[in-house]
Amino acid sequence: MGDGDLHDQILQLEAEMEKLAERIDRCRKIVLGSKIAIAAASILLLAVTVGLIRSDPVYIVGAIAVVIGGIVAFGSNASTLNQTAISLKAAGARRTELIDRANPRVIGEADGVDRRYTFRS
């Protein structure tokens, strides 16, 4: 396998890792939104129960629906987040393996300030 093939594989893995990182970011945002929705709906239910807000069936049913929906969104995205994090870690390990297989050599400044890597022929 030539250095070009390894380089292309590394670039493909880096593109995949970027997509996985974006998916993780989206999942984290949805998980956070789910937590906020659950907390807000729970506070509304508590306020209705304590009597701070007049008891209205619309409030109660809506709050219960938001809590259930938030739990579903949280669980779904939390598991997707975990699976995606595992995939990202595996892709990173595969990338490191390919870079090690390419046997890069260090070129540049001797004092280590400006080091650049190139593939050996």
C-alpha positions, -999 to 999 in steps of 0.1 A, spaced: 0 0 0 15 33 -10 18 65 10 -9 81 -12 -34 54 -2 -26 58 35 -29 96 32 -63 92 15 -75 69 42 -63 93 69 -81 121 52 -113 100 49 -111 91 86 -105 128 96 -137 138 75 -156 110 93 -143 121 127 -155 157 119 -190 144 111 -190 123 143 -179 154 163 -207 174 148 -232 147 156 -220 146 192 -224 183 194 -260 181 182 -268 153 206 -254 173 235 -275 203 226 -306 181 224 -298 164 257 -294 199 273 -327 210 258 -344 179 270 -331 185 306 -343 221 305 -378 210 292 -381 183 318 -371 208 346 -394 235 333 -424 212 330 -417 197 364 -416 231 380 -449 239 363 -464 207 377 -451 215 412 -465 250 410 -499 237 400 -498 211 428 -487 236 454 -513 261 442 -491 288 429 -507 285 395 -544 278 391 -552 242 384 -559 240 347 -561 206 328 -543 221 299 -513 230 320 -512 196 336 -516 176 304 -491 198 286 -465 196 314 -469 158 316 -465 156 278 -434 178 279 -419 157 307 -425 124 288 -412 139 255 -382 153 273 -374 119 288 -377 102 254 -356 128 236 -330 126 265 -328 89 264 -326 86 227 -300 112 222 -279 101 253 -276 66 238 -268 81 203 -242 103 220 -225 74 237 -225 53 205 -211 82 185 -184 88 211 -174 52 209 -173 54 171 -152 86 173 -127 70 196 -124 40 173 -119 62 143 -92 82 162 -75 49 171 -77 38 134 -63 72 123 -34 69 148 -27 33 135 -26 45 99 -3 74 108 21 50 126 20 27 97 29 56 74 61 59 95 63 97 95 96 114 101 101 147 118 117 175 98 123 211 108 140 230 136 164 210 158 151 227 190 116 214 185 99 248 180 88 243 144 84 206 137 66 194 106 59 158 96 63 142 63 58 106 51 90 86 45 94 72 10 
